[in-house]
């Protein structure tokens, strides 16, 4: 099979129903957020904004991570599909700005991170004084916290934009100069990313419950963001293929993506269960409180999380033929994406609403309704609009990638 079978200048046209639906989703999201604030559900609205802003940023971050892994591994199979993660990576700066705004406003209004940012919590003369939080205040203080957020997310964005830029330059100039730069800086990026994403997860999510900590939490989050990004890449590619684009993508490419989704879903489960088992076995009250809240006040979500993120990919992607089926891989990828929304919901909501949906001291708890569904649809619409807009600006295939021929002739 040669390249003459394919249109190497093929571009995606972002028009019609998909564009309209993405705009409608954004409008619904804005309406749901406004509804949340006007109904005095400020904490619940901020919690959902954090959930979706974090999810949005993590998927785009992991798009850049996918690119870096392919460059460092000098992988050939993926060369023809790199435009999709590149489009996700190019949207990362926008996702970063949104997340920083949500985190910053959450701190300022005390609707988020009040476990360590409440007034007087580190003042021994205050009624709110917490000795444990005071001991962590050198790390958990607003200036240092926001500085880490800006630095980590800023560095990820720079590398994401550079990797996309060099791929575009490769199309224009040919040769290996841009590829060598991509390889070199991907090596640097992977080291930075590997060391800093656990800290980023500790800050953004784990510090919502600042009394509790787990050294495995960072890798648990890494597994979630990585498999979510793989599922997103699979969904976009399959839907593009169904729409008549990317005819060079065959069942072997889908098989590789299916293997990644299957493998890292198992890895996510391994880290989740290892964290759970160690805490369960040790039975120390300062550790078990994390799962106690989730099991008692969010019990349904607790089990849905495991069903969607472990059992579904395990049972549906174990078979080789299923990994190579567009429809099955698409369905499993959507299930996994919904599952990791539940996963992030389980991470965030108990840290904001310890008692779940119960009303405590006259204050409403968490819930599932207009705010949750609308905010999720809004960010889905925003992600779709920005990523597909980015994807439409360049050819769908990096025509001068040195391993393109290997990818076009990829068969397992």
WODA-V317945 format. One record per run of one state. SS is the DSSP state (a for helix, b for strand, c for the rest). FROM is the first residue (numbers start at 0). TO is the last residue. If there is no record, write none. Layout:
[[SS;FROM;TO] [SS;FROM;TO]]
This chain:
[[c;0;1] [a;2;4] [c;5;9] [b;10;10] [c;11;14] [a;15;37] [c;38;40] [a;41;72] [c;73;77] [a;78;89] [c;90;90] [a;91;108] [c;109;112] [a;113;116] [c;117;129] [a;130;134] [c;135;140] [a;141;172] [c;173;175] [a;176;203] [c;204;204] [a;205;208] [c;209;215] [a;216;241] [c;242;249] [a;250;281] [c;282;283] [a;284;296] [c;297;297] [a;298;316] [c;317;318] [a;319;322] [c;323;324] [a;325;351] [c;352;358] [b;359;359] [c;360;361] [b;362;362] [c;363;368] [a;369;390] [c;391;393] [b;394;394] [c;395;402] [a;403;407] [c;408;411]]
